[in-house]
Structure formats: C-alpha cells, structure tokens
C-alpha cells in the first residue's frame, strides 16, 4: 500500500529540516566556505544527490527559509486589512517583527548565524539576492493589487523604497547584534529607525494601493 500524500509530504519536510539543521551546525562551527556539500551529506547520513533534491544550491542549505523571507512583504500586502494602504500594512508588519510582537528578539541566538554570513562573500551575496527577489515580487504584487499596467513604474519605485528600508533595518540589526548590544537596545533602535523610515514613506506614497 502506498503512503498517503500527507505522510509523504511530512516525511519530506522532516528530511529537509534535518539536512538544513546539520548543514547550519557545520557552517557555524567551521565556516560556510570551509564545508562542502559532500561533508553535509555525510553528516546528515544521506547522499549528495538527496541534498540537491531538497536544496538547489549550497547557499540554500543555510538560508533554508529564503522563500518565506522573499515572499513576506508581498504576503503582507495581499493580506492587508480592508481599506488599508500597502505602506500602512507593511509598516505594521515590519514593526511587529522589530518590536518582537511576532517572536522576541534574541541576539545571542542570532549572533552565530549573522557572524557566519558576514564571514562569507557567498552568503552575503545570497542575502542581497534575497532582497532583490523580494523587491521584484513586491512590485508584481503591487501591480496586481492596483490593476496597473505591467510596465507601471510606480509599483517598481514603491517596492524599491520599501525593500530599501528593509535593507537598512537588516544592516542595523546585524551591526548591533555583532557589536553585542542588548536585546532591548536593539529592538528600541530598530523601532525608531523603522518608524522614521515609514514616516518618510507615508509622506510620499502613503495612500498608494489602498
């Protein structure tokens, strides 16, 4: 008897998570550029082909939630409240994260992860690519939500502004975490920066995509 689709999918998710956890541990312990995919496969007790069945690139082993991160701004816009503008929804979503409403900020847990990224040109480049992809997705979502033409420049500009602010927030977060700032200090600083950034966005495109 074949396995039920739900069970198969659950097993796939478990395998993917197990491989990613092993890979992340090795990358943090030894450095991303010093660990091969073959070493990850051996430690996870799977074949190299199995690793690549779940992760297209080595970088995806580390950024295993890249899809979720890249999609987040677009999801916020699509799920915004009735009558709420895209900027207001994004402000609420971003600030909920930096203020720890979704999950409390724990710099001690983030520090090894961020230090590994900062030490690897490949991971830093992949992090920037995630922002580029997120911007493109957001622009497309704004076009769909406003019914604007596919070549509408306004959506692209607004998306670039929003993801530009996200980039600034991420850079501030990384700098403060690696510097050893306390959780409460980091959260407060990011909240002030986010509020100021969205204040500027509201003054210019606050009513866009309402």
N, CA and C atoms as a LAMMPS dump frame, in Angstrom:
ITEM: TIMESTEP
0
ITEM: NUMBER OF ATOMS
630
ITEM: BOX BOUNDS ff ff ff
-5.0000000000000000e+02 5.0000000000000000e+02
-5.0000000000000000e+02 5.0000000000000000e+02
-5.0000000000000000e+02 5.0000000000000000e+02
ITEM: ATOMS id mol type element x y z
1 1 1 N 0.858 -1.195 0
2 1 2 C 0 0 0
3 1 3 C 0.892 1.243 0
4 2 1 N 0.572 2.182 -0.867
5 2 2 C 1.379 3.404 -0.933
6 2 3 C 1.048 4.315 0.234
7 3 1 N 2.024 5.168 0.579
8 3 2 C 1.825 6.096 1.68
9 3 3 C 0.842 7.188 1.285
10 4 1 N 0.092 7.664 2.241
11 4 2 C -0.815 8.78 1.983
12 4 3 C -0.001 10.014 1.621
13 5 1 N -0.53 10.871 0.701
14 5 2 C 0.196 12.093 0.295
15 5 3 C 0.628 12.948 1.479
16 6 1 N -0.253 13.056 2.506
17 6 2 C 0.093 13.871 3.661
18 6 3 C 1.293 13.341 4.407
19 7 1 N 1.397 12.016 4.537
20 7 2 C 2.517 11.4 5.229
21 7 3 C 3.805 11.585 4.441
22 8 1 N 3.718 11.412 3.127
23 8 2 C 4.904 11.598 2.281
24 8 3 C 5.433 13.018 2.387
25 9 1 N 4.52 13.99 2.34
26 9 2 C 4.94 15.388 2.435
27 9 3 C 5.55 15.696 3.787
28 10 1 N 4.985 15.099 4.838
29 10 2 C 5.518 15.313 6.169
30 10 3 C 6.93 14.746 6.285
31 11 1 N 7.145 13.595 5.706
32 11 2 C 8.478 12.983 5.732
33 11 3 C 9.481 13.82 4.94
34 12 1 N 9.018 14.371 3.814
35 12 2 C 9.894 15.234 3.019
36 12 3 C 10.294 16.475 3.797
37 13 1 N 9.333 17.097 4.482
38 13 2 C 9.637 18.281 5.282
39 13 3 C 10.607 17.949 6.41
40 14 1 N 10.408 16.798 7.024
41 14 2 C 11.294 16.386 8.112
42 14 3 C 12.71 16.141 7.613
43 15 1 N 12.832 15.499 6.445
44 15 2 C 14.153 15.248 5.861
45 15 3 C 14.844 16.549 5.5
46 16 1 N 14.087 17.456 4.888
47 16 2 C 14.654 18.757 4.512
48 16 3 C 15.152 19.513 5.734
49 17 1 N 14.336 19.528 6.79
50 17 2 C 14.712 20.235 8.004
51 17 3 C 15.946 19.601 8.638
52 18 1 N 15.997 18.284 8.665
53 18 2 C 17.132 17.593 9.276
54 18 3 C 18.432 17.913 8.534
55 19 1 N 18.388 17.91 7.206
56 19 2 C 19.58 18.229 6.413
57 19 3 C 20.015 19.671 6.674
58 20 1 N 19.051 20.589 6.676
59 20 2 C 19.364 22 6.893
60 20 3 C 19.97 22.228 8.269
61 21 1 N 19.451 21.568 9.281
62 21 2 C 19.969 21.738 10.644
63 21 3 C 21.405 21.237 10.76
64 22 1 N 21.686 20.109 10.136
65 22 2 C 23.059 19.582 10.145
66 22 3 C 23.986 20.546 9.412
67 23 1 N 23.538 21.025 8.244
68 23 2 C 24.356 21.936 7.453
69 23 3 C 24.64 23.226 8.217
70 24 1 N 23.613 23.805 8.821
71 24 2 C 23.785 25.051 9.567
72 24 3 C 24.775 24.879 10.716
73 25 1 N 24.677 23.759 11.421
74 25 2 C 25.617 23.499 12.523
75 25 3 C 27.054 23.441 12.015
76 26 1 N 27.273 22.749 10.906
77 26 2 C 28.622 22.65 10.347
78 26 3 C 29.124 24.009 9.856
79 27 1 N 28.259 24.759 9.19
80 27 2 C 28.657 26.069 8.663
81 27 3 C 29.035 27.02 9.797
82 28 1 N 28.262 27 10.879
83 28 2 C 28.551 27.875 12.016
84 28 3 C 29.831 27.443 12.723
85 29 1 N 30.033 26.143 12.856
86 29 2 C 31.219 25.642 13.547
87 29 3 C 32.499 25.883 12.758
88 30 1 N 32.449 25.684 11.441
89 30 2 C 33.671 25.683 10.636
90 30 3 C 33.76 26.791 9.593
91 31 1 N 32.656 27.453 9.328
92 31 2 C 32.62 28.481 8.293
93 31 3 C 31.997 27.933 7.027
94 32 1 N 31.147 28.724 6.405
95 32 2 C 30.414 28.276 5.221
96 32 3 C 31.342 27.814 4.103
97 33 1 N 32.374 28.589 3.827
98 33 2 C 33.251 28.288 2.695
99 33 3 C 34.18 27.111 2.961
100 34 1 N 34.27 26.667 4.206
101 34 2 C 35.161 25.559 4.563
102 34 3 C 34.445 24.212 4.591
103 35 1 N 33.141 24.205 4.369
104 35 2 C 32.352 22.966 4.413
105 35 3 C 31.824 22.656 3.013
106 36 1 N 31.971 21.411 2.585
107 36 2 C 31.457 21 1.277
108 36 3 C 30.084 20.357 1.411
109 37 1 N 29.376 20.295 0.299
110 37 2 C 28.069 19.642 0.303
111 37 3 C 28.23 18.161 0.621
112 38 1 N 29.313 17.574 0.153
113 38 2 C 29.579 16.157 0.445
114 38 3 C 29.726 15.924 1.948
115 39 1 N 30.359 16.86 2.636
116 39 2 C 30.51 16.737 4.085
117 39 3 C 29.175 16.889 4.793
118 40 1 N 28.325 17.759 4.278
119 40 2 C 26.986 17.916 4.835
120 40 3 C 26.201 16.616 4.659
121 41 1 N 26.281 16.039 3.454
122 41 2 C 25.563 14.795 3.173
123 41 3 C 26.021 13.678 4.097
124 42 1 N 27.329 13.572 4.285
125 42 2 C 27.858 12.521 5.158
126 42 3 C 27.37 12.702 6.596
127 43 1 N 27.417 13.931 7.079
128 43 2 C 26.989 14.193 8.455
129 43 3 C 25.489 13.961 8.64
130 44 1 N 24.719 14.229 7.584
131 44 2 C 23.263 14.044 7.648
132 44 3 C 22.851 12.617 7.297
133 45 1 N 23.84 11.809 6.893
134 45 2 C 23.608 10.398 6.553
135 45 3 C 22.652 10.247 5.375
136 46 1 N 22.885 11.098 4.365
137 46 2 C 22.154 10.999 3.102
138 46 3 C 23.159 11.14 1.974
139 47 1 N 22.715 10.904 0.755
140 47 2 C 23.601 11.059 -0.394
141 47 3 C 23.661 12.52 -0.826
142 48 1 N 24.69 12.863 -1.592
143 48 2 C 24.8 14.22 -2.138
144 48 3 C 23.598 14.511 -3.035
145 49 1 N 23.189 13.497 -3.814
146 49 2 C 22.015 13.692 -4.684
147 49 3 C 20.77 14.019 -3.872
148 50 1 N 20.639 13.399 -2.711
149 50 2 C 19.48 13.685 -1.854
150 50 3 C 19.512 15.128 -1.374
151 51 1 N 20.7 15.607 -1.012
152 51 2 C 20.829 17.007 -0.592
153 51 3 C 20.333 17.934 -1.698
154 52 1 N 20.78 17.667 -2.934
155 52 2 C 20.404 18.545 -4.036
156 52 3 C 18.958 18.329 -4.492
157 53 1 N 18.35 17.248 -4.072
158 53 2 C 16.919 17.083 -4.334
159 53 3 C 16.096 18.081 -3.528
160 54 1 N 16.626 18.483 -2.388
161 54 2 C 15.923 19.393 -1.496
162 54 3 C 16.442 20.828 -1.579
163 55 1 N 17.693 20.998 -1.942
164 55 2 C 18.322 22.321 -1.986
165 55 3 C 19.076 22.471 -3.304
166 56 1 N 18.697 23.473 -4.087
167 56 2 C 19.295 23.662 -5.41
168 56 3 C 20.753 24.086 -5.306
169 57 1 N 21.065 24.916 -4.318
170 57 2 C 22.432 25.411 -4.142
171 57 3 C 22.9 25.203 -2.707
172 58 1 N 24.186 25.305 -2.502
173 58 2 C 24.753 25.204 -1.16
174 58 3 C 24.232 26.328 -0.277
175 59 1 N 24.08 27.52 -0.839
176 59 2 C 23.594 28.656 -0.063
177 59 3 C 22.188 28.404 0.498
178 60 1 N 21.363 27.662 -0.242
179 60 2 C 20.01 27.375 0.224
180 60 3 C 20.004 26.486 1.465
181 61 1 N 21.063 25.72 1.65
182 61 2 C 21.178 24.916 2.865
183 61 3 C 21.221 25.808 4.106
184 62 1 N 21.837 26.955 3.95
185 62 2 C 21.96 27.901 5.065
186 62 3 C 20.727 28.783 5.173
187 63 1 N 20.325 29.36 4.036
188 63 2 C 19.129 30.2 4.004
189 63 3 C 17.932 29.321 3.625
190 64 1 N 17.586 28.387 4.484
191 64 2 C 16.545 27.417 4.14
192 64 3 C 15.145 28.019 4.152
193 65 1 N 15.007 29.218 4.708
194 65 2 C 13.707 29.896 4.721
195 65 3 C 13.67 31.067 3.738
196 66 1 N 14.528 31.026 2.732
197 66 2 C 14.63 32.13 1.778
198 66 3 C 13.301 32.425 1.09
199 67 1 N 12.602 31.392 0.694
200 67 2 C 11.32 31.577 0.002
201 67 3 C 10.344 32.353 0.887
202 68 1 N 10.25 31.983 2.131
203 68 2 C 9.352 32.645 3.08
204 68 3 C 9.744 34.106 3.284
205 69 1 N 11.045 34.361 3.403
206 69 2 C 11.536 35.726 3.623
207 69 3 C 11.281 36.6 2.406
208 70 1 N 11.57 36.063 1.23
209 70 2 C 11.389 36.835 -0.001
210 70 3 C 9.922 37.166 -0.252
211 71 1 N 9.043 36.285 0.157
212 71 2 C 7.614 36.446 -0.098
213 71 3 C 6.92 37.307 0.946
214 72 1 N 7.542 37.502 2.105
215 72 2 C 6.869 38.155 3.232
216 72 3 C 6.243 39.516 2.906
217 73 1 N 6.972 40.478 2.294
218 73 2 C 6.331 41.776 2.011
219 73 3 C 5.122 41.651 1.09
220 74 1 N 5.206 40.8 0.094
221 74 2 C 4.073 40.61 -0.82
222 74 3 C 2.881 40.008 -0.088
223 75 1 N 3.144 39.052 0.785
224 75 2 C 2.059 38.428 1.551
225 75 3 C 1.368 39.462 2.44
226 76 1 N 2.15 40.336 3.063
227 76 2 C 1.578 41.383 3.923
228 76 3 C 0.625 42.271 3.127
229 77 1 N 1.021 42.63 1.923
230 77 2 C 0.182 43.49 1.088
231 77 3 C -1.094 42.758 0.672
232 78 1 N -0.959 41.516 0.267
233 78 2 C -2.142 40.759 -0.166
234 78 3 C -3.12 40.533 0.983
235 79 1 N -2.619 40.392 2.199
236 79 2 C -3.478 40.067 3.342
237 79 3 C -3.821 41.298 4.185
238 80 1 N -3.59 42.5 3.66
239 80 2 C -3.837 43.71 4.438
240 80 3 C -5.326 43.882 4.729
241 81 1 N -5.605 44.693 5.724
242 81 2 C -6.991 44.936 6.126
243 81 3 C -7.744 45.732 5.067
244 82 1 N -9.049 45.599 5.068
245 82 2 C -9.879 46.345 4.117
246 82 3 C -9.662 47.843 4.296
247 83 1 N -9.404 48.543 3.199
248 83 2 C -9.195 49.981 3.244
249 83 3 C -7.808 50.406 3.681
250 84 1 N -6.957 49.468 4.011
251 84 2 C -5.607 49.782 4.473
252 84 3 C -4.66 49.897 3.281
253 85 1 N -3.809 50.914 3.282
254 85 2 C -2.855 51.068 2.189
255 85 3 C -1.727 50.057 2.321
256 86 1 N -1.04 49.836 1.209
257 86 2 C 0.085 48.899 1.223
258 86 3 C 1.161 49.358 2.197
259 87 1 N 1.453 50.645 2.203
260 87 2 C 2.506 51.173 3.081
261 87 3 C 2.131 50.994 4.547
262 88 1 N 0.874 51.246 4.884
263 88 2 C 0.45 51.097 6.28
264 88 3 C 0.515 49.628 6.713
265 89 1 N 0.116 48.737 5.817
266 89 2 C 0.18 47.31 6.135
267 89 3 C 1.627 46.854 6.318
268 90 1 N 2.493 47.327 5.448
269 90 2 C 3.915 46.967 5.54
270 90 3 C 4.544 47.557 6.801
271 91 1 N 4.155 48.783 7.124
272 91 2 C 4.645 49.396 8.367
273 91 3 C 4.269 48.535 9.565
274 92 1 N 3.013 48.152 9.614
275 92 2 C 2.53 47.33 10.731
276 92 3 C 3.276 45.991 10.781
277 93 1 N 3.448 45.361 9.623
278 93 2 C 4.121 44.075 9.57
279 93 3 C 5.58 44.143 9.966
280 94 1 N 6.292 45.136 9.422
281 94 2 C 7.718 45.288 9.73
282 94 3 C 7.923 45.604 11.209
283 95 1 N 7.128 46.547 11.737
284 95 2 C 7.321 46.967 13.121
285 95 3 C 6.919 45.879 14.116
286 96 1 N 5.953 45.063 13.751
287 96 2 C 5.614 43.929 14.611
288 96 3 C 6.821 43.009 14.784
289 97 1 N 7.593 42.858 13.705
290 97 2 C 8.785 41.995 13.757
291 97 3 C 9.874 42.638 14.606
292 98 1 N 10.221 43.892 14.322
293 98 2 C 11.342 44.517 15.031
294 98 3 C 11.022 44.79 16.502
295 99 1 N 9.737 44.921 16.826
296 99 2 C 9.348 45.131 18.228
297 99 3 C 9.159 43.816 18.978
298 100 1 N 9.359 42.711 18.263
299 100 2 C 9.271 41.41 18.914
300 100 3 C 7.868 40.914 19.157
301 101 1 N 6.875 41.463 18.442
302 101 2 C 5.496 41.018 18.642
303 101 3 C 5.264 39.637 18.037
304 102 1 N 5.988 39.331 16.96
305 102 2 C 5.873 38.018 16.335
306 102 3 C 6.693 36.98 17.094
307 103 1 N 7.91 37.37 17.417
308 103 2 C 8.832 36.489 18.141
309 103 3 C 9.866 37.365 18.839
310 104 1 N 10.079 37.175 20.134
311 104 2 C 11.043 38.015 20.864
312 104 3 C 12.432 37.97 20.226
313 105 1 N 13.072 39.124 20.129
314 105 2 C 14.414 39.194 19.57
315 105 3 C 15.41 38.575 20.553
316 106 1 N 16.23 37.675 20.07
317 106 2 C 17.24 37.021 20.886
318 106 3 C 18.583 37.133 20.182
319 107 1 N 19.325 38.203 20.5
320 107 2 C 20.592 38.47 19.823
321 107 3 C 21.588 37.332 20
322 108 1 N 21.559 36.704 21.163
323 108 2 C 22.507 35.623 21.421
324 108 3 C 22.316 34.464 20.451
325 109 1 N 21.075 34.213 20.069
326 109 2 C 20.797 33.148 19.11
327 109 3 C 21.127 33.575 17.685
328 110 1 N 20.934 34.859 17.387
329 110 2 C 21.189 35.363 16.037
330 110 3 C 22.674 35.531 15.734
331 111 1 N 23.47 35.797 16.767
332 111 2 C 24.866 36.175 16.565
333 111 3 C 25.682 35.143 15.771
334 112 1 N 25.647 33.855 16.099
335 112 2 C 26.431 32.883 15.315
336 112 3 C 26.006 32.834 13.852
337 113 1 N 24.704 32.92 13.616
338 113 2 C 24.177 32.906 12.257
339 113 3 C 24.689 34.108 11.466
340 114 1 N 24.571 35.29 12.058
341 114 2 C 24.978 36.514 11.373
342 114 3 C 26.487 36.589 11.189
343 115 1 N 27.236 36.111 12.157
344 115 2 C 28.694 36.097 12.033
345 115 3 C 29.124 35.198 10.884
346 116 1 N 28.422 34.09 10.703
347 116 2 C 28.73 33.174 9.603
348 116 3 C 28.47 33.844 8.264
349 117 1 N 27.374 34.579 8.176
350 117 2 C 27.058 35.296 6.937
351 117 3 C 28.115 36.349 6.638
352 118 1 N 28.46 37.139 7.641
353 118 2 C 29.42 38.219 7.445
354 118 3 C 30.794 37.709 7.029
355 119 1 N 31.136 36.485 7.42
356 119 2 C 32.45 35.924 7.096
357 119 3 C 32.501 35.281 5.713
358 120 1 N 31.358 35.201 5.035
359 120 2 C 31.301 34.509 3.742
360 120 3 C 30.799 35.42 2.629
361 121 1 N 31.637 35.737 1.635
362 121 2 C 31.178 36.535 0.494
363 121 3 C 29.998 35.887 -0.225
364 122 1 N 30.001 34.56 -0.292
365 122 2 C 28.915 33.859 -0.987
366 122 3 C 27.586 34.054 -0.269
367 123 1 N 27.601 33.976 1.047
368 123 2 C 26.364 34.175 1.807
369 123 3 C 25.913 35.621 1.792
370 124 1 N 26.854 36.556 1.836
371 124 2 C 26.471 37.975 1.766
372 124 3 C 25.816 38.268 0.421
373 125 1 N 26.363 37.7 -0.639
374 125 2 C 25.784 37.898 -1.97
375 125 3 C 24.396 37.275 -2.052
376 126 1 N 24.233 36.105 -1.446
377 126 2 C 22.921 35.441 -1.461
378 126 3 C 21.907 36.246 -0.662
379 127 1 N 22.343 36.855 0.423
380 127 2 C 21.451 37.701 1.206
381 127 3 C 20.959 38.892 0.406
382 128 1 N 21.849 39.494 -0.365
383 128 2 C 21.455 40.618 -1.218
384 128 3 C 20.507 40.162 -2.323
385 129 1 N 20.745 38.97 -2.855
386 129 2 C 19.864 38.438 -3.896
387 129 3 C 18.453 38.223 -3.351
388 130 1 N 18.353 37.807 -2.111
389 130 2 C 17.036 37.645 -1.497
390 130 3 C 16.269 38.96 -1.491
391 131 1 N 16.959 40.059 -1.208
392 131 2 C 16.31 41.368 -1.206
393 131 3 C 15.89 41.775 -2.618
394 132 1 N 16.73 41.485 -3.594
395 132 2 C 16.404 41.801 -4.991
396 132 3 C 15.153 41.037 -5.425
397 133 1 N 15.108 39.763 -5.089
398 133 2 C 13.953 38.942 -5.453
399 133 3 C 12.697 39.394 -4.712
400 134 1 N 12.853 39.769 -3.455
401 134 2 C 11.716 40.249 -2.676
402 134 3 C 11.157 41.529 -3.274
403 135 1 N 12.044 42.402 -3.726
404 135 2 C 11.62 43.652 -4.359
405 135 3 C 10.829 43.388 -5.629
406 136 1 N 11.313 42.453 -6.454
407 136 2 C 10.616 42.122 -7.702
408 136 3 C 9.239 41.531 -7.416
409 137 1 N 9.164 40.682 -6.424
410 137 2 C 7.875 40.085 -6.05
411 137 3 C 6.906 41.152 -5.553
412 138 1 N 7.414 42.062 -4.729
413 138 2 C 6.557 43.113 -4.188
414 138 3 C 6.047 44.011 -5.296
415 139 1 N 6.897 44.363 -6.233
416 139 2 C 6.474 45.202 -7.355
417 139 3 C 5.351 44.515 -8.132
418 140 1 N 5.5 43.234 -8.398
419 140 2 C 4.474 42.491 -9.121
420 140 3 C 3.171 42.431 -8.336
421 141 1 N 3.275 42.249 -7.032
422 141 2 C 2.071 42.213 -6.196
423 141 3 C 1.357 43.559 -6.209
424 142 1 N 2.116 44.637 -6.136
425 142 2 C 1.515 45.975 -6.164
426 142 3 C 0.807 46.224 -7.492
427 143 1 N 1.391 45.76 -8.577
428 143 2 C 0.757 45.894 -9.891
429 143 3 C -0.566 45.135 -9.907
430 144 1 N -0.541 43.913 -9.38
431 144 2 C -1.757 43.095 -9.358
432 144 3 C -2.831 43.715 -8.464
433 145 1 N -2.428 44.244 -7.323
434 145 2 C -3.386 44.788 -6.362
435 145 3 C -3.993 46.114 -6.819
436 146 1 N -3.253 46.879 -7.61
437 146 2 C -3.766 48.17 -8.085
438 146 3 C -4.395 48.069 -9.469
439 147 1 N -4.166 46.967 -10.149
440 147 2 C -4.681 46.831 -11.502
441 147 3 C -3.925 47.687 -12.507
442 148 1 N -2.719 48.084 -12.153
443 148 2 C -1.908 48.937 -13.027
444 148 3 C -1.322 48.115 -14.175
445 149 1 N -0.903 48.783 -15.246
446 149 2 C -0.261 48.077 -16.356
447 149 3 C 1.016 47.372 -15.89
448 150 1 N 1.397 46.328 -16.598
449 150 2 C 2.557 45.528 -16.207
450 150 3 C 3.848 46.331 -16.164
451 151 1 N 3.919 47.393 -16.962
452 151 2 C 5.138 48.205 -17.004
453 151 3 C 5.028 49.463 -16.135
454 152 1 N 4.07 49.477 -15.22
455 152 2 C 3.865 50.65 -14.355
456 152 3 C 5.108 50.926 -13.506
457 153 1 N 5.729 52.093 -13.642
458 153 2 C 6.937 52.384 -12.881
459 153 3 C 6.671 52.682 -11.408
460 154 1 N 5.452 53.102 -11.08
461 154 2 C 5.159 53.456 -9.686
462 154 3 C 5.338 52.259 -8.764
463 155 1 N 4.839 51.115 -9.188
464 155 2 C 4.954 49.914 -8.363
465 155 3 C 6.418 49.551 -8.126
466 156 1 N 7.22 49.673 -9.149
467 156 2 C 8.646 49.353 -9.022
468 156 3 C 9.334 50.317 -8.069
469 157 1 N 8.984 51.591 -8.171
470 157 2 C 9.608 52.594 -7.297
471 157 3 C 9.196 52.376 -5.846
472 158 1 N 7.917 52.144 -5.604
473 158 2 C 7.444 51.916 -4.233
474 158 3 C 8.087 50.666 -3.65
475 159 1 N 8.16 49.608 -4.445
476 159 2 C 8.791 48.365 -3.973
477 159 3 C 10.257 48.602 -3.63
478 160 1 N 10.936 49.37 -4.464
479 160 2 C 12.348 49.664 -4.208
480 160 3 C 12.519 50.46 -2.919
481 161 1 N 11.605 51.381 -2.662
482 161 2 C 11.671 52.177 -1.435
483 161 3 C 11.461 51.303 -0.194
484 162 1 N 10.479 50.416 -0.265
485 162 2 C 10.166 49.553 0.88
486 162 3 C 11.318 48.593 1.163
487 163 1 N 11.817 47.939 0.133
488 163 2 C 12.897 46.973 0.333
489 163 3 C 14.203 47.696 0.669
490 164 1 N 14.34 48.928 0.217
491 164 2 C 15.491 49.728 0.625
492 164 3 C 15.482 49.972 2.12
493 165 1 N 14.301 50.261 2.662
494 165 2 C 14.167 50.43 4.111
495 165 3 C 14.445 49.113 4.831
496 166 1 N 13.949 48.017 4.274
497 166 2 C 14.222 46.704 4.881
498 166 3 C 15.73 46.445 4.923
499 167 1 N 16.423 46.8 3.847
500 167 2 C 17.886 46.607 3.803
501 167 3 C 18.564 47.408 4.922
502 168 1 N 18.141 48.643 5.123
503 168 2 C 18.704 49.481 6.184
504 168 3 C 18.443 48.856 7.557
505 169 1 N 17.235 48.343 7.76
506 169 2 C 16.897 47.716 9.036
507 169 3 C 17.732 46.462 9.286
508 170 1 N 17.922 45.674 8.241
509 170 2 C 18.731 44.453 8.378
510 170 3 C 20.178 44.805 8.697
511 171 1 N 20.712 45.801 8.007
512 171 2 C 22.092 46.211 8.258
513 171 3 C 22.269 46.708 9.692
514 172 1 N 21.288 47.45 10.181
515 172 2 C 21.336 47.953 11.559
516 172 3 C 21.254 46.785 12.55
517 173 1 N 20.388 45.851 12.263
518 173 2 C 20.248 44.672 13.12
519 173 3 C 21.555 43.897 13.199
520 174 1 N 22.153 43.625 12.056
521 174 2 C 23.403 42.852 12.02
522 174 3 C 24.51 43.578 12.785
523 175 1 N 24.649 44.866 12.538
524 175 2 C 25.702 45.637 13.206
525 175 3 C 25.547 45.605 14.718
526 176 1 N 24.331 45.776 15.188
527 176 2 C 24.097 45.818 16.634
528 176 3 C 24.226 44.441 17.279
529 177 1 N 23.771 43.418 16.596
530 177 2 C 23.901 42.062 17.134
531 177 3 C 25.371 41.677 17.25
532 178 1 N 26.145 41.928 16.198
533 178 2 C 27.554 41.556 16.216
534 178 3 C 28.364 42.422 17.194
535 179 1 N 27.876 43.623 17.455
536 179 2 C 28.544 44.508 18.413
537 179 3 C 28.277 44.087 19.853
538 180 1 N 27.243 43.283 20.038
539 180 2 C 26.933 42.805 21.377
540 180 3 C 25.917 43.63 22.136
541 181 1 N 25.147 44.451 21.43
542 181 2 C 24.114 45.246 22.102
543 181 3 C 23.065 44.34 22.755
544 182 1 N 22.431 44.833 23.791
545 182 2 C 21.39 44.083 24.484
546 182 3 C 20.127 44.011 23.625
547 183 1 N 19.334 42.969 23.847
548 183 2 C 18.113 42.77 23.066
549 183 3 C 17.209 43.997 23.093
550 184 1 N 16.988 44.547 24.273
551 184 2 C 16.077 45.68 24.415
552 184 3 C 16.603 46.905 23.671
553 185 1 N 17.922 47.102 23.662
554 185 2 C 18.519 48.222 22.934
555 185 3 C 18.352 48.048 21.426
556 186 1 N 18.555 46.836 20.962
557 186 2 C 18.422 46.555 19.529
558 186 3 C 16.986 46.786 19.084
559 187 1 N 16.047 46.247 19.836
560 187 2 C 14.637 46.385 19.483
561 187 3 C 14.212 47.849 19.457
562 188 1 N 14.66 48.621 20.443
563 188 2 C 14.304 50.038 20.509
564 188 3 C 14.885 50.816 19.337
565 189 1 N 16.15 50.527 19.011
566 189 2 C 16.812 51.222 17.907
567 189 3 C 16.148 50.906 16.572
568 190 1 N 15.808 49.633 16.363
569 190 2 C 15.154 49.239 15.116
570 190 3 C 13.748 49.828 15.029
571 191 1 N 13.069 49.914 16.148
572 191 2 C 11.731 50.505 16.164
573 191 3 C 11.792 51.974 15.762
574 192 1 N 12.765 52.702 16.33
575 192 2 C 12.916 54.131 15.982
576 192 3 C 13.246 54.291 14.501
577 193 1 N 14.152 53.458 14.017
578 193 2 C 14.55 53.543 12.613
579 193 3 C 13.383 53.177 11.694
580 194 1 N 12.664 52.135 12.057
581 194 2 C 11.521 51.728 11.245
582 194 3 C 10.425 52.772 11.224
583 195 1 N 10.131 53.34 12.372
584 195 2 C 9.102 54.389 12.45
585 195 3 C 9.478 55.578 11.581
586 196 1 N 10.75 55.982 11.663
587 196 2 C 11.206 57.122 10.866
588 196 3 C 11.151 56.798 9.381
589 197 1 N 11.572 55.6 9.016
590 197 2 C 11.554 55.218 7.614
591 197 3 C 10.157 55.188 7.042
592 198 1 N 9.225 54.618 7.775
593 198 2 C 7.854 54.549 7.272
594 198 3 C 7.157 55.905 7.335
595 199 1 N 7.594 56.763 8.232
596 199 2 C 7.073 58.133 8.246
597 199 3 C 7.419 58.826 6.93
598 200 1 N 8.637 58.615 6.475
599 200 2 C 9.045 59.205 5.193
600 200 3 C 8.26 58.596 4.029
601 201 1 N 8.056 57.284 4.073
602 201 2 C 7.304 56.627 3.004
603 201 3 C 5.842 57.087 3.005
604 202 1 N 5.262 57.234 4.174
605 202 2 C 3.866 57.669 4.267
606 202 3 C 3.68 59.065 3.695
607 203 1 N 4.678 59.926 3.904
608 203 2 C 4.564 61.307 3.42
609 203 3 C 4.574 61.379 1.902
610 204 1 N 5.142 60.362 1.272
611 204 2 C 5.23 60.391 -0.184
612 204 3 C 4.252 59.465 -0.886
613 205 1 N 4.109 58.239 -0.391
614 205 2 C 3.263 57.253 -1.082
615 205 3 C 2.32 56.554 -0.101
616 206 1 N 1.943 57.244 0.958
617 206 2 C 1.117 56.642 1.997
618 206 3 C -0.244 56.162 1.541
619 207 1 N -0.813 56.79 0.519
620 207 2 C -2.146 56.404 0.042
621 207 3 C -2.097 55.435 -1.126
622 208 1 N -0.902 55.059 -1.542
623 208 2 C -0.777 54.174 -2.712
624 208 3 C -1.283 52.769 -2.383
625 209 1 N -2.01 52.191 -3.323
626 209 2 C -2.52 50.818 -3.196
627 209 3 C -3.379 50.672 -1.94
628 210 1 N -4.442 51.492 -1.882
629 210 2 C -5.36 51.43 -0.731
630 210 3 C -6.531 50.499 -1.028
